[in-house]
Amino acid sequence: MGEPKLEIGGQSLYPVSGTYVRDGASTSTTLSAISDYEVVRLDVDGSSPQNMASGSYSRLSPSLTRPVSWVARPLEQLDASTWEANILQVWGDERVIPHRRVRIQVPRSYVATATSRMTITFTDGAPDVTRTLNFASSYFREVTFEFDTVEGAPRVTSVDTCAHDDRPAFLRCENLTFQAVYDRAGVNVLQSRNRSTVPLALAGGDQAWQDAELQAAIRTYFSRYADAPDWVVWTLFAGTGRTSTVAGSMFDDSDSNQRQGIAIFGNAQEQPQVAPRDLPQRAEFIHRDRFFALIHEAGHCFNLHHAWLYYNAELLWPFFDNAENFATIMNYPNRVTDFYRRFRYSFHDSELRFLRHAPDRLVEMGDERFHHGEDELGRDQLSASPWTLSLELTRSQGVFEFLEPVFLTVSLMNSGRHPQTIDASVLDDAGNFALLIARRDGTSARLWRPFVEHCYRTAPRVLHPGDSLKATFFVSSGLDGWYLAEPGAYTLQAYLRTPESVLITGPTRIRIAHSSGWEEENVAQDLFTKDVGRAFAFGASHGMPAPVETLRNILERLPERAVARYAAAALAEPWMQDHRVLRLGSNQHCFEIIKANPDEARRLQEMAVLGDSETASHCFGHARLDEISQRYAAWRYQNGGG
């Protein structure tokens, strides 16, 4: 890595940061195995030290079982060769690493050596365990990049840092390569010997690369393409993306094994709206911008998200900071004032912590899915959006009873200073809106799929500053079954695609409480079905007797629980107006009209929303309770209820 040596007592000591490994049988009585595997990363000196340590441990080969990972920070230096810190988080089976503290010793040397040994001791919370590891590398990761080029496309892999006058006064003048940028981040970049020239004809008649065309190209030209995790990235230097001003894309975010391919669209910087013809030092600007697109998109392959999305909690990585206003590789140049005058061609410390120390599964290409949702670097997306997307829960504290349906309200607000025009149905159109539901223990992350998707005619609506569009969704269940059934902690994050950009909410954390007894456990066996989910989403139906029976059972057995109010509201729905039900007989099929029953509808609606108003408000939330009450009042008026 070319890290600086450490000065102690006037003498230069070589850095000890890097990766240490252990392969072989354990001598520990508590962590014994036939063949165990361990990696520890120490980060205390060298280039941009983060003063932390991380590791992975497995009782078997990592190819047979996923290792348990841990991270500790900040490290307290006890002497020149010893550090200690609390273990802040463990990913995986905590019984494998039940300790709460770690001590690391690596003797420093005045001469370069590749034989350093680390002694690591896990303490506190269980009997001490000490193991010895061998120095493996001064890097924290090693990744192979395979560079292919579309015929006629520019290929930029280095930059003269002082070629353009818009730069920091302290920036070192050098010919900075792609490898050097990641070398300083602690990643050993290897370049594959496999090189290809990709025919421009694969981009179709318009010679602009669509995602489907890129997916086809990666399968054809990437020599190591596989539907499996691997520390390898395919990079295509192309001409034009799907729009002329998109500079780069980590396009490989649709299959189960993602983050293996990027495309750099070198023609984007030639566009007048990006680099005007009279721009001073235009050639230098274009070259530097192409290099930036390469190092930025490569960062996405490591699962690094944009600098302003520090809240991306579903990664279960708790060490992201707000880097929104920093001139870092993972930001956009014109989201930050004087970006290039502050840019050091480096990552923010928060990004370095993830890159170096997050569990392998979060970082390795093809393993965990891309946890961002917006992957393109383009000048048509760089302006700050005037829209703000947010989620509102019916439970203000985010804690829901066991069996209780979860509804949420999505709000799109004009947070700019001028009136904006938007499609009035933008929230209701499932093609625009998506919701990610993740277990906070890391066991699953699922995309909510509603029971029905609607198509709407475009209906432009002007929203003045501060005005909002709102839509309420039942998200406990959908086409894939129940998403929010098991007790535990979850994170919800919404995405909305508008014509201008992709909007993403911050993480909304909720918790499903445990059952209060066997009665609820018994009811759960009938409740957690798709048909009952549909009843909560749309109301019960006379044509589906099984969910109706389940909801009536809830009213009888659990009248004091929140789910009973939702059951009553669902049961009231089919009695509020005449309903047509298809009857299937042996000789003929026919529709039967079931007349409305206003008295029964009124009884059930009042059971849902009236009575103890404070409890009803706590259950439904103020906004949804008002919506239900107003709808009920309008129905009563139409049916002579006053």
Number of C-alpha atoms within 10 A of each C-alpha: 17 11 16 13 16 17 10 9 7 7 10 14 18 19 21 27 24 23 24 24 20 19 14 14 15 19 12 12 9 13 16 12 16 9 13 19 19 23 20 27 25 28 28 21 18 21 18 17 16 20 19 21 29 23 23 24 22 21 22 19 16 15 8 9 10 17 26 21 26 22 24 23 20 17 21 15 16 12 8 12 14 18 22 22 20 19 22 13 17 22 18 17 12 13 11 16 23 16 20 17 18 23 21 22 20 19 12 18 14 12 9 11 11 11 9 16 18 24 15 20 17 22 19 14 11 13 12 14 18 16 14 16 19 18 22 19 19 24 23 22 23 15 19 15 20 22 21 21 21 20 15 13 19 17 21 19 18 21 19 14 21 16 17 16 14 16 17 16 10 9 14 11 10 12 12 16 17 18 18 18 19 23 21 20 25 27 20 20 19 13 15 16 9 13 14 16 15 20 12 19 12 16 23 11 8 11 15 20 22 17 19 11 13 21 17 11 16 21 12 11 18 21 14 16 18 12 13 12 18 17 18 24 25 24 22 28 26 29 25 24 26 14 14 20 23 22 29 28 24 25 23 25 22 12 11 14 19 23 31 32 28 28 30 32 32 28 19 25 25 18 14 12 12 18 18 12 11 8 11 12 13 16 15 16 19 19 22 21 20 26 20 26 26 27 22 25 28 29 22 26 27 22 23 23 23 22 24 17 20 19 17 21 21 24 19 17 18 15 15 19 15 13 20 17 14 21 26 25 25 27 23 25 20 14 16 15 12 14 20 19 15 18 18 18 20 18 26 21 18 16 25 20 22 19 24 25 28 23 21 20 15 22 25 24 26 29 21 18 22 27 18 18 13 19 19 20 23 21 19 15 15 14 12 10 14 15 20 16 21 20 19 17 22 21 19 13 10 16 17 22 19 23 25 20 22 25 20 19 16 23 18 22 20 24 19 15 10 11 15 18 12 18 17 18 20 23 21 18 16 16 13 15 18 19 18 17 24 24 22 20 13 13 8 11 19 13 16 22 18 20 17 10 11 9 10 12 8 11 11 13 13 13 19 16 16 15 14 16 18 18 14 18 13 18 22 23 26 21 14 13 18 17 21 25 19 17 15 16 17 24 20 24 21 21 20 23 16 15 10 13 16 18 19 21 19 18 19 17 20 22 20 20 17 15 15 11 8 9 12 18 15 10 17 17 10 17 21 19 15 17 21 24 24 21 21 25 21 14 19 28 22 16 15 13 11 14 25 21 14 17 25 15 17 25 19 10 13 16 15 12 18 21 24 23 27 26 30 26 26 26 27 26 18 23 22 21 16 12 17 16 15 13 11 10 8 5 5 7 10 11 11 12 11 14 13 15 14 18 12 15 23 19 14 23 24 17 21 28 24 17 10 10 12 12 15 18 18 14 26 25 20 16 15 18 20 14 14 15 17 12 12 18 14 12 17 16 11 10 12 8 11 9
